């Protein structure tokens, strides 16, 4: 958490959060014989349903983490504001 906070990561930013977390865990790869890819590149290869499922699961986990860690690392859990209604 300290590393993520030092890098000014907001875990509610799905693209950046997923990329940073996969880097912390050693990066993302595809097939063993292919060039290593980022988590975001692999995410882009998923179909729409798989993307929605993964993003839903990610956001659910971030909300769970926020309950425990938000007080100590508030910058990691800045929920995006909703757009104003017109």
ZIURFEN-V323765 format. One record per backbone hydrogen bond with DSSP energy under -0.5 kcal/mol. CO is the residue of the C=O (numbers start at 0). NH is the residue of the N-H. Records with the same first field share a line. If there is no record, write none. Layout:
CO = NH + NH
This chain:
0 = 4
1 = 5
2 = 6
3 = 8
4 = 7
8 = 10
9 = 12
11 = 13
12 = 16
13 = 17
14 = 18
15 = 19
16 = 20
17 = 21
18 = 22
19 = 23
20 = 24
21 = 26
22 = 25
27 = 36
30 = 33
36 = 27
37 = 41
38 = 42
39 = 43
40 = 44
41 = 44 + 45
42 = 45
46 = 50
47 = 51
48 = 52
49 = 53
50 = 54
51 = 55
52 = 56
53 = 57
54 = 58
55 = 59
56 = 60
57 = 61
58 = 62
59 = 63
60 = 64
61 = 65
62 = 66
63 = 67
64 = 67 + 68
65 = 69
68 = 72
72 = 75
73 = 76
74 = 77
75 = 10
76 = 78
